[in-house]
Amino acid sequence: MDLLTIADSLSRTLRAVRFDGPVTHVYDPLEYARAGYAEYVRRYGTRRREVILLGMNPGPWGMAQTGVPFGDVSMVRDWLGIDVDIDKPLREHPKKRVDGFTCPRGEVSGARLWGWARDTYKAPKRFFARFFVANYCPLAFLEASGRNRTPDRLPVAERAALSAACDDALRRTVGALRPTHVVGVGAFAAAQAERALDGIDVRVGRVLHPSPASPVANRGWAKQATAELAAQGILASR
């Protein structure tokens, strides 16, 4: 099964899941930004990969704008070479507008992750010869204030329904790409992968999340990520 089919199936399943307050808006970039994700998969996700780097869920200035995981607009456009028309979510939060590739804001986490890939591998084809970047959850959750609510802070019942669908999609993604390693970018993604992939012949690891909210990540995330990958036997080749 190809990655776009997996994404479409996951998106359809999650339409039936309801999220209550304090969440007021739910963005699914696999729907309104499908063109961006489809182009990403067409270019970079059509064959086996050694390592899946697994994020938590879309950021409001990243994948929510471009359809690409960790999708900082400038990195996706200028390094990955993707620039497509993006639609709007059905209900748009006035403080978290979706402007697609005209969005003037950047996403620090995405700029750090894709910047590391660029600086280490120079050309996308060299990075994607070994790696693929995905998200565990495809949805972004916003509160009335515009504050981003991460999946780990959802109520237990909502989180259970979400996790069941996302676990299945992750297992199918691993079946499609057949990696030797799945590396969670941050503790949440690593924990979800560890649970969802139990019994599957793949090594699950973790690297520090590149969020600017992390004081540790602000002290040279790229160098730390390279060291953490090397400790797992994943050597960054230049």
Backbone as CSV, one residue per row, in Angstrom:
resi,resn,N_x,N_y,N_z,CA_x,CA_y,CA_z,C_x,C_y,C_z
1,MET,0.849,-1.197,0.000,0.000,0.000,0.000,0.886,1.248,0.000
2,ASP,0.559,2.231,-0.847,1.397,3.423,-0.924,1.027,4.422,0.170
3,LEU,1.931,5.364,0.436,1.773,6.278,1.564,0.578,7.205,1.402
4,LEU,0.264,7.616,0.191,-0.874,8.510,-0.005,-2.184,7.791,0.279
5,THR,-2.284,6.540,-0.092,-3.472,5.745,0.225,-3.624,5.588,1.733
6,ILE,-2.515,5.350,2.425,-2.540,5.235,3.887,-3.017,6.542,4.509
7,ALA,-2.500,7.668,4.018,-2.879,8.979,4.546,-4.355,9.265,4.312
8,ASP,-4.845,8.960,3.122,-6.259,9.198,2.816,-7.160,8.361,3.722
9,SER,-6.776,7.118,3.949,-7.559,6.243,4.821,-7.572,6.756,6.255
10,LEU,-6.413,7.198,6.744,-6.328,7.740,8.099,-7.190,8.989,8.238
11,SER,-7.120,9.862,7.257,-7.913,11.089,7.288,-9.403,10.785,7.341
12,ARG,-9.863,9.822,6.540,-11.286,9.452,6.552,-11.697,8.892,7.906
13,THR,-10.848,8.059,8.494,-11.168,7.460,9.797,-11.293,8.522,10.871
14,LEU,-10.406,9.506,10.851,-10.389,10.516,11.906,-11.521,11.525,11.789
15,ARG,-12.202,11.574,10.651,-13.359,12.464,10.535,-14.456,12.090,11.524
16,ALA,-14.493,10.831,11.911,-15.535,10.363,12.822,-15.197,10.602,14.291
17,VAL,-13.976,11.016,14.592,-13.556,11.250,15.979,-13.890,12.685,16.367
18,ARG,-14.566,12.860,17.481,-14.967,14.187,17.944,-14.067,14.643,19.082
19,PHE,-13.709,15.911,19.050,-12.829,16.494,20.057,-13.567,17.650,20.726
20,ASP,-13.669,17.599,22.049,-14.394,18.612,22.810,-13.433,19.653,23.375
21,GLY,-13.998,20.622,24.103,-13.211,21.676,24.694,-12.126,21.136,25.606
22,PRO,-11.027,21.865,25.717,-10.806,23.226,25.215,-10.466,23.328,23.728
23,VAL,-10.428,22.197,23.004,-10.181,22.253,21.563,-11.417,22.807,20.852
24,THR,-11.229,23.832,20.047,-12.341,24.425,19.295,-12.180,24.264,17.784
25,HIS,-10.935,24.059,17.325,-10.665,23.922,15.901,-9.692,22.761,15.683
26,VAL,-9.992,21.938,14.700,-9.123,20.821,14.335,-8.758,20.968,12.861
27,TYR,-7.470,21.026,12.588,-6.978,21.123,11.213,-6.459,19.752,10.766
28,ASP,-6.878,19.332,9.576,-6.348,18.109,8.983,-5.683,18.453,7.651
29,PRO,-4.384,18.704,7.658,-3.701,19.053,6.415,-3.706,17.942,5.375
30,LEU,-3.980,16.698,5.797,-4.094,15.635,4.804,-5.309,15.836,3.917
31,GLU,-6.253,16.688,4.370,-7.415,17.025,3.547,-7.156,18.302,2.744
32,TYR,-7.084,19.449,3.435,-7.034,20.725,2.712,-5.655,21.012,2.099
33,ALA,-4.601,20.392,2.647,-3.249,20.561,2.093,-2.758,19.262,1.461
34,ARG,-3.707,18.459,0.982,-3.346,17.161,0.395,-2.386,17.322,-0.772
35,ALA,-2.535,18.400,-1.543,-1.649,18.606,-2.695,-0.186,18.677,-2.275
36,GLY,0.084,19.325,-1.127,1.454,19.409,-0.633,1.981,18.061,-0.185
37,TYR,1.146,17.320,0.562,1.574,15.996,1.032,1.743,15.037,-0.144
38,ALA,0.832,15.111,-1.107,0.912,14.221,-2.260,2.197,14.461,-3.055
39,GLU,2.579,15.718,-3.219,3.814,16.018,-3.936,5.036,15.552,-3.146
40,TYR,4.990,15.701,-1.836,6.065,15.222,-0.964,6.238,13.706,-1.118
41,VAL,5.120,12.977,-1.072,5.184,11.524,-1.223,5.640,11.138,-2.623
42,ARG,5.143,11.824,-3.632,5.519,11.500,-5.006,7.027,11.644,-5.219
43,ARG,7.592,12.693,-4.638,9.017,12.941,-4.820,9.893,12.055,-3.938
44,TYR,9.450,11.839,-2.691,10.378,11.317,-1.696,9.903,10.084,-0.921
45,GLY,8.721,9.560,-1.207,8.209,8.466,-0.394,7.696,7.278,-1.174
46,THR,8.384,6.914,-2.246,7.864,5.853,-3.100,8.660,4.551,-3.048
47,ARG,9.664,4.483,-2.192,10.402,3.224,-2.096,10.955,3.057,-0.685
48,ARG,11.617,1.941,-0.473,12.092,1.584,0.860,13.041,2.640,1.425
49,ARG,12.913,2.871,2.745,13.797,3.794,3.454,14.369,3.098,4.687
50,GLU,15.608,3.430,5.003,16.273,2.833,6.161,15.718,3.365,7.482
51,VAL,15.419,4.666,7.527,15.033,5.326,8.778,13.792,6.188,8.555
52,ILE,12.801,6.025,9.431,11.684,6.962,9.497,11.907,7.855,10.702
53,LEU,11.963,9.163,10.471,11.962,10.136,11.559,10.503,10.517,11.799
54,LEU,10.013,10.254,13.001,8.581,10.364,13.293,8.299,11.520,14.238
55,GLY,7.592,12.528,13.734,7.176,13.640,14.567,5.862,13.362,15.269
56,MET,5.422,14.309,16.082,4.201,14.144,16.865,2.959,14.463,16.035
57,ASN,2.815,15.718,15.627,1.654,16.155,14.841,1.980,17.491,14.188
58,PRO,1.151,17.977,13.278,1.485,19.209,12.556,1.573,20.433,13.469
59,GLY,2.528,21.291,13.167,2.591,22.597,13.809,1.776,23.589,12.995
60,PRO,1.211,24.616,13.634,0.358,25.568,12.916,1.085,26.384,11.858
61,TRP,2.412,26.496,11.951,3.181,27.239,10.944,4.032,26.307,10.095
62,GLY,3.821,25.014,10.237,4.581,24.039,9.480,3.693,23.214,8.577
63,MET,3.449,21.953,8.958,2.627,21.079,8.127,1.228,21.644,7.911
64,ALA,0.706,22.386,8.871,-0.610,22.988,8.702,-0.647,23.965,7.527
65,GLN,0.513,24.490,7.143,0.596,25.415,6.010,0.953,24.712,4.702
66,THR,1.812,23.704,4.769,2.398,23.126,3.553,1.957,21.698,3.246
67,GLY,1.427,20.981,4.243,1.094,19.574,4.054,2.269,18.634,4.220
68,VAL,3.446,19.172,4.546,4.667,18.381,4.684,5.064,18.328,6.154
69,PRO,5.355,17.154,6.712,5.775,17.073,8.116,6.949,17.996,8.421
70,PHE,6.869,18.699,9.545,7.870,19.697,9.937,8.032,20.750,8.830
71,GLY,6.931,21.051,8.135,7.003,21.757,6.872,7.157,23.253,6.926
72,ASP,8.215,23.745,7.522,8.558,25.157,7.442,8.516,25.609,5.980
73,VAL,7.783,26.696,5.713,7.506,27.097,4.335,8.776,27.267,3.506
74,SER,9.746,28.003,4.030,10.939,28.280,3.229,11.743,27.018,2.953
75,MET,11.827,26.103,3.930,12.582,24.878,3.714,11.890,23.983,2.695
76,VAL,10.565,23.882,2.801,9.826,23.023,1.870,9.921,23.574,0.449
77,ARG,9.780,24.879,0.324,9.813,25.499,-1.000,11.229,25.517,-1.582
78,ASP,12.198,25.962,-0.788,13.524,26.250,-1.335,14.462,25.053,-1.329
79,TRP,14.277,24.109,-0.385,15.167,22.945,-0.377,14.472,21.701,-0.927
80,LEU,13.238,21.445,-0.498,12.535,20.267,-1.017,11.957,20.511,-2.409
81,GLY,11.845,21.775,-2.805,11.375,22.086,-4.144,9.885,21.916,-4.341
82,ILE,9.113,22.040,-3.258,7.656,21.871,-3.328,6.996,23.227,-3.119
83,ASP,6.118,23.599,-4.027,5.380,24.860,-3.926,4.068,24.678,-4.696
84,VAL,3.008,24.371,-3.965,1.716,24.067,-4.586,0.631,24.916,-3.935
85,ASP,-0.523,24.953,-4.554,-1.657,25.667,-3.977,-2.244,24.871,-2.817
86,ILE,-2.502,25.560,-1.714,-3.052,24.941,-0.515,-4.441,25.535,-0.255
87,ASP,-5.398,24.670,0.049,-6.748,25.135,0.363,-6.840,25.559,1.823
88,LYS,-8.047,25.790,2.287,-8.300,26.194,3.673,-9.003,25.072,4.431
89,PRO,-8.767,24.961,5.740,-9.579,24.033,6.533,-11.031,24.505,6.558
90,LEU,-11.943,23.595,6.822,-13.367,23.943,6.831,-13.667,25.040,7.842
91,ARG,-13.055,24.968,9.014,-13.210,25.997,10.040,-11.819,26.518,10.384
92,GLU,-11.581,27.762,10.023,-10.261,28.351,10.213,-10.253,29.242,11.447
93,HIS,-9.263,29.061,12.293,-9.126,29.899,13.481,-8.570,31.261,13.058
94,PRO,-9.191,32.357,13.500,-8.721,33.679,13.048,-7.298,34.007,13.466
95,LYS,-6.796,33.340,14.510,-5.427,33.602,14.950,-4.419,32.623,14.347
96,LYS,-4.893,31.614,13.673,-4.001,30.630,13.057,-4.484,30.376,11.624
97,ARG,-4.394,31.427,10.827,-4.829,31.356,9.439,-3.913,30.433,8.632
98,VAL,-4.505,29.796,7.657,-3.730,28.968,6.735,-3.554,29.743,5.439
99,ASP,-2.329,30.154,5.161,-2.005,30.902,3.950,-1.118,30.107,3.002
100,GLY,-0.887,28.846,3.338,-0.083,27.995,2.467,1.321,28.530,2.268
101,PHE,1.801,28.492,1.039,3.180,28.880,0.762,3.385,30.392,0.721
102,THR,2.318,31.156,0.969,2.481,32.598,1.138,2.540,32.977,2.618
103,CYS,2.493,31.983,3.504,2.555,32.261,4.943,3.888,32.942,5.273
104,PRO,3.847,34.101,5.929,5.093,34.821,6.202,5.861,34.283,7.404
105,ARG,5.237,33.415,8.184,5.880,32.903,9.387,6.623,31.612,9.107
106,GLY,7.662,31.402,9.859,8.412,30.155,9.763,8.113,29.270,10.958
107,GLU,8.520,28.013,10.871,8.394,27.077,11.989,9.798,26.684,12.418
108,VAL,10.155,27.028,13.637,11.523,26.796,14.113,11.874,25.316,14.096
109,SER,10.963,24.467,14.572,11.252,23.030,14.607,11.535,22.497,13.211
110,GLY,10.704,22.917,12.252,10.906,22.467,10.883,12.171,23.016,10.262
111,ALA,12.466,24.287,10.547,13.696,24.879,10.019,14.918,24.158,10.571
112,ARG,14.848,23.754,11.829,15.980,23.040,12.425,16.122,21.638,11.831
113,LEU,15.022,20.894,11.746,15.114,19.522,11.253,15.540,19.482,9.787
114,TRP,14.850,20.234,8.936,15.216,20.218,7.520,16.552,20.928,7.281
115,GLY,16.885,21.909,8.124,18.188,22.540,8.017,19.312,21.565,8.321
116,TRP,19.089,20.693,9.317,20.062,19.643,9.617,20.213,18.697,8.428
117,ALA,19.084,18.305,7.836,19.135,17.408,6.678,19.894,18.064,5.526
118,ARG,19.618,19.331,5.277,20.290,20.054,4.195,21.791,20.178,4.458
119,ASP,22.144,20.578,5.668,23.555,20.805,5.970,24.349,19.502,6.004
120,THR,23.684,18.411,6.357,24.366,17.118,6.439,24.457,16.423,5.092
121,TYR,23.360,16.473,4.321,23.294,15.688,3.082,23.341,16.535,1.808
122,LYS,23.270,17.847,1.959,23.383,18.798,0.840,22.189,18.746,-0.116
123,ALA,21.918,17.626,-0.728,20.833,17.509,-1.703,19.722,16.627,-1.149
124,PRO,18.458,16.967,-1.399,17.358,16.133,-0.901,17.477,14.667,-1.292
125,LYS,17.920,14.377,-2.520,17.974,12.981,-2.955,18.937,12.163,-2.108
126,ARG,19.976,12.802,-1.565,20.913,12.079,-0.701,20.296,11.810,0.662
127,PHE,19.556,12.780,1.194,18.886,12.568,2.473,17.816,11.492,2.341
128,PHE,16.977,11.612,1.306,15.848,10.693,1.169,16.261,9.323,0.651
129,ALA,17.503,9.145,0.274,17.985,7.805,-0.032,17.964,6.920,1.212
130,ARG,18.019,7.553,2.378,18.043,6.791,3.631,16.867,7.107,4.543
131,PHE,16.371,8.338,4.519,15.403,8.799,5.504,14.050,9.125,4.879
132,PHE,13.013,9.050,5.711,11.716,9.632,5.389,11.196,10.267,6.664
133,VAL,10.591,11.439,6.546,10.050,12.160,7.708,8.528,12.060,7.670
134,ALA,7.952,11.619,8.768,6.503,11.433,8.864,6.016,11.998,10.192
135,ASN,4.703,12.085,10.348,4.090,12.442,11.625,3.246,11.273,12.122
136,TYR,3.233,11.090,13.435,2.377,10.062,14.026,0.909,10.436,13.866
137,CYS,0.554,11.648,14.239,-0.818,12.149,14.167,-0.892,13.228,13.091
138,PRO,-1.903,13.198,12.226,-1.977,14.190,11.159,-2.752,15.447,11.515
139,LEU,-3.315,15.508,12.720,-4.208,16.604,13.088,-3.514,17.652,13.957
140,ALA,-3.879,18.912,13.755,-3.463,20.007,14.634,-4.683,20.453,15.436
141,PHE,-4.493,20.699,16.726,-5.587,21.036,17.630,-5.377,22.446,18.182
142,LEU,-6.400,23.283,18.083,-6.312,24.666,18.537,-7.396,24.958,19.562
143,GLU,-7.035,25.727,20.570,-7.994,26.172,21.573,-8.599,27.508,21.140
144,ALA,-9.606,27.957,21.869,-10.293,29.205,21.508,-9.330,30.383,21.441
145,SER,-8.326,30.389,22.287,-7.340,31.471,22.322,-6.385,31.432,21.125
146,GLY,-6.395,30.314,20.396,-5.421,30.098,19.333,-4.243,29.255,19.778
147,ARG,-4.220,28.935,21.047,-3.118,28.125,21.573,-3.138,26.724,20.962
148,ASN,-1.968,26.227,20.631,-1.815,24.887,20.090,-1.907,23.875,21.226
149,ARG,-2.765,22.865,21.079,-2.876,21.792,22.079,-2.332,20.507,21.469
150,THR,-1.324,19.937,22.095,-0.688,18.742,21.557,-1.494,17.487,21.911
151,PRO,-1.361,16.426,21.119,-2.178,15.225,21.338,-2.038,14.613,22.724
152,ASP,-0.880,14.728,23.336,-0.681,14.140,24.660,-1.510,14.835,25.739
153,ARG,-2.090,16.002,25.423,-2.879,16.742,26.403,-4.378,16.629,26.136
154,LEU,-4.763,15.770,25.232,-6.177,15.514,24.992,-6.741,14.612,26.084
155,PRO,-8.057,14.646,26.321,-8.679,13.718,27.278,-8.426,12.263,26.876
156,VAL,-8.450,11.375,27.871,-8.084,9.980,27.646,-8.942,9.336,26.569
157,ALA,-10.257,9.547,26.595,-11.143,8.897,25.627,-10.851,9.366,24.209
158,GLU,-10.620,10.657,24.035,-10.292,11.179,22.714,-8.945,10.661,22.242
159,ARG,-8.008,10.602,23.170,-6.665,10.138,22.825,-6.692,8.666,22.418
160,ALA,-7.559,7.874,23.048,-7.639,6.450,22.724,-8.125,6.237,21.297
161,ALA,-9.177,6.954,20.905,-9.703,6.814,19.541,-8.688,7.307,18.515
162,LEU,-8.025,8.399,18.835,-7.001,8.946,17.937,-5.849,7.965,17.781
163,SER,-5.390,7.420,18.898,-4.228,6.528,18.865,-4.516,5.246,18.101
164,ALA,-5.726,4.723,18.215,-6.055,3.491,17.495,-5.878,3.672,15.997
165,ALA,-6.362,4.799,15.483,-6.239,5.069,14.046,-4.797,5.358,13.663
166,CYS,-4.100,6.150,14.464,-2.723,6.528,14.136,-1.774,5.347,14.268
167,ASP,-2.009,4.472,15.242,-1.193,3.266,15.377,-1.284,2.409,14.116
168,ASP,-2.514,2.219,13.642,-2.717,1.401,12.449,-2.016,2.017,11.241
169,ALA,-2.134,3.337,11.085,-1.487,4.010,9.958,0.031,3.892,10.053
170,LEU,0.580,4.000,11.258,2.027,3.876,11.420,2.493,2.474,11.057
171,ARG,1.754,1.463,11.487,2.135,0.090,11.139,2.112,-0.116,9.621
172,ARG,1.122,0.455,8.958,1.042,0.319,7.502,2.162,1.115,6.809
173,THR,2.518,2.256,7.391,3.630,3.033,6.842,4.937,2.254,6.954
174,VAL,5.146,1.617,8.088,6.337,0.787,8.265,6.312,-0.388,7.286
175,GLY,5.133,-0.960,7.067,5.030,-2.039,6.088,5.355,-1.589,4.679
176,ALA,5.002,-0.333,4.367,5.255,0.187,3.017,6.722,0.552,2.806
177,LEU,7.349,1.175,3.805,8.725,1.661,3.652,9.776,0.662,4.130
178,ARG,9.363,-0.293,4.964,10.234,-1.359,5.477,11.552,-0.837,6.067
179,PRO,11.475,0.121,6.997,12.710,0.652,7.591,13.321,-0.322,8.588
180,THR,14.578,-0.105,8.887,15.215,-0.825,9.993,15.059,-0.062,11.301
181,HIS,14.864,1.275,11.212,14.739,2.124,12.398,13.539,3.068,12.257
182,VAL,12.811,3.235,13.339,11.829,4.316,13.472,12.283,5.153,14.649
183,VAL,12.574,6.413,14.399,13.128,7.282,15.435,12.121,8.376,15.756
184,GLY,11.590,8.339,16.971,10.667,9.379,17.400,11.400,10.683,17.620
185,VAL,10.882,11.752,17.037,11.442,13.082,17.274,10.716,13.643,18.489
186,GLY,11.303,13.423,19.656,10.662,13.789,20.911,10.105,12.567,21.624
187,ALA,9.816,12.737,22.915,9.398,11.618,23.763,8.041,11.057,23.365
188,PHE,7.084,11.922,23.031,5.744,11.442,22.711,5.760,10.536,21.489
189,ALA,6.363,10.994,20.398,6.388,10.195,19.175,7.110,8.870,19.400
190,ALA,8.200,8.901,20.159,8.938,7.668,20.432,8.082,6.689,21.224
191,ALA,7.346,7.179,22.211,6.489,6.305,23.030,5.361,5.697,22.197
192,GLN,4.771,6.488,21.321,3.702,5.958,20.475,4.247,4.892,19.524
193,ALA,5.418,5.137,18.962,6.019,4.158,18.062,6.367,2.873,18.798
194,GLU,6.888,3.011,20.006,7.259,1.832,20.796,6.042,0.944,21.023
195,ARG,4.908,1.557,21.348,3.687,0.786,21.600,3.097,0.224,20.309
196,ALA,2.964,1.078,19.297,2.293,0.674,18.067,3.070,-0.401,17.309
197,LEU,4.390,-0.370,17.411,5.226,-1.273,16.622,5.736,-2.462,17.419
198,ASP,5.175,-2.669,18.597,5.565,-3.821,19.414,5.329,-5.116,18.631
199,GLY,6.343,-5.935,18.558,6.237,-7.197,17.833,6.633,-7.116,16.371
200,ILE,6.884,-5.906,15.879,7.318,-5.718,14.494,8.840,-5.601,14.463
201,ASP,9.450,-6.184,13.480,10.918,-6.232,13.401,11.467,-4.882,12.929
202,VAL,11.516,-3.949,13.849,12.069,-2.626,13.566,12.585,-2.059,14.885
203,ARG,13.681,-1.338,14.834,14.246,-0.726,16.037,13.610,0.647,16.238
204,VAL,13.137,0.880,17.457,12.516,2.166,17.781,13.459,2.958,18.674
205,GLY,13.732,4.179,18.280,14.613,5.038,19.062,14.030,6.427,19.228
206,ARG,14.886,7.335,19.643,14.416,8.693,19.942,15.541,9.686,19.744
207,VAL,15.181,10.890,19.265,16.087,12.032,19.301,15.348,13.195,19.956
208,LEU,16.100,14.134,20.414,15.550,15.332,21.033,14.655,16.081,20.038
209,HIS,13.542,16.596,20.535,12.678,17.398,19.672,13.329,18.768,19.455
210,PRO,13.259,19.317,18.226,13.921,20.602,17.950,13.120,21.830,18.351
211,SER,12.115,21.678,19.171,11.258,22.804,19.556,12.049,23.913,20.245
212,PRO,11.752,25.178,19.935,12.409,26.289,20.635,11.984,26.390,22.093
213,ALA,10.931,25.644,22.480,10.519,25.616,23.884,11.475,24.782,24.738
214,SER,12.366,24.054,24.088,13.315,23.202,24.800,14.652,23.919,24.961
215,PRO,15.050,24.246,26.192,16.352,24.890,26.388,17.510,24.048,25.858
216,VAL,17.373,22.731,25.970,18.439,21.855,25.487,18.539,21.930,23.966
217,ALA,17.383,21.913,23.289,17.392,21.999,21.825,17.953,23.327,21.337
218,ASN,17.798,24.356,22.146,18.303,25.678,21.758,19.817,25.776,21.858
219,ARG,20.444,24.757,22.408,21.898,24.746,22.511,22.492,23.813,21.446
220,GLY,22.136,24.046,20.204,22.722,23.273,19.105,22.019,21.960,18.849
221,TRP,20.752,22.039,18.408,19.974,20.813,18.203,20.615,19.894,17.167
222,ALA,21.092,20.418,16.063,21.608,19.582,14.978,22.749,18.680,15.457
223,LYS,23.671,19.254,16.208,24.806,18.469,16.703,24.327,17.365,17.636
224,GLN,23.350,17.703,18.486,22.824,16.700,19.411,22.088,15.594,18.669
225,ALA,21.308,15.957,17.665,20.572,14.953,16.899,21.532,14.002,16.191
226,THR,22.594,14.539,15.612,23.577,13.695,14.944,24.195,12.705,15.925
227,ALA,24.521,13.170,17.129,25.113,12.295,18.138,24.121,11.233,18.596
228,GLU,22.864,11.610,18.763,21.856,10.639,19.211,21.595,9.582,18.140
229,LEU,21.572,9.973,16.895,21.411,8.996,15.822,22.611,8.064,15.752
230,ALA,23.809,8.619,15.894,25.021,7.795,15.859,25.023,6.762,16.979
231,ALA,24.514,7.146,18.149,24.448,6.221,19.278,23.507,5.057,19.008
232,GLN,22.576,5.242,18.066,21.635,4.190,17.677,22.119,3.424,16.440
233,GLY,23.338,3.708,16.017,23.888,3.016,14.868,23.496,3.632,13.541
234,ILE,22.950,4.852,13.581,22.538,5.551,12.364,23.547,6.672,12.126
235,LEU,24.521,6.408,11.296,25.588,7.372,11.078,25.215,8.297,9.933
236,ALA,25.370,9.589,10.174,25.075,10.591,9.145,26.236,10.635,8.166
237,SER,26.004,10.189,6.943,27.060,10.209,5.927,27.002,11.509,5.141
238,ARG,28.119,12.090,4.883,28.174,13.357,4.175,28.459,13.113,2.688
